Amino acid sequence: MKARIKITLKTGVLDPQGKAISHALDQLGFDGIGDVRQGKYIEVDLTETDPAKARAALEDMCERVLANTVIENYAIELDGA
């Protein structure tokens, strides 16, 4: 089973990398760019076939290792779930 995890900064958390991206886009002549926020995208292949067990394992991974839940949110998408 394949899982996709999207990790983004919580609203209100400063995003200096997003600001740098926004500035670079502006310098390259891209118009109409508002706020830019950056995040992380992680794919995980699991041997688990039970979607509930897979989701529980992924949430544990996110809570303990993949995301800093103080400043980041995460969303999990499972193929075949």
C-alpha positions, -999 to +999 in steps of 0.1 A: +000+000+000+013+034-009+008+065+013+014+101+005+020+126+034+018+163+029+033+184+057+027+221+059+034+249+083+005+259+105-013+292+099+006+320+116+040+303+116+066+324+098+079+308+066+112+323+056+118+298+029+084+307+014+093+343+015+126+336-003+107+317-030+082+345-034+111+370-037+129+349-063+097+345-083+092+383-082+129+389-093+123+365-122+094+386-135+065+364-124+036+387-117+005+381-096+022+360-069+007+364-034+018+346-003+040+315-009+042+287+017+065+258+013+061+223+028+072+187+025+059+157+005+067+122+016+058+089-001+059+057+020+054+021+007+038-001+033+035-039+035+004-035+057-028-043+038-053-032+065-061+005+058-069+013+095-036-002+107-017+015+080-032+049+088-025+044+125+011+035+118+015+066+095+000+089+121+024+075+147+053+081+122+041+117+116+036+124+153+070+110+163+094+116+134+081+132+102+063+163+113+070+189+141+034+190+153+040+222+173+044+242+140+033+218+113+001+200+101+001+168+081-024+151+058-023+114+049-036+099+017-037+061+013-040+043-021-066+016-019-082+029+013 
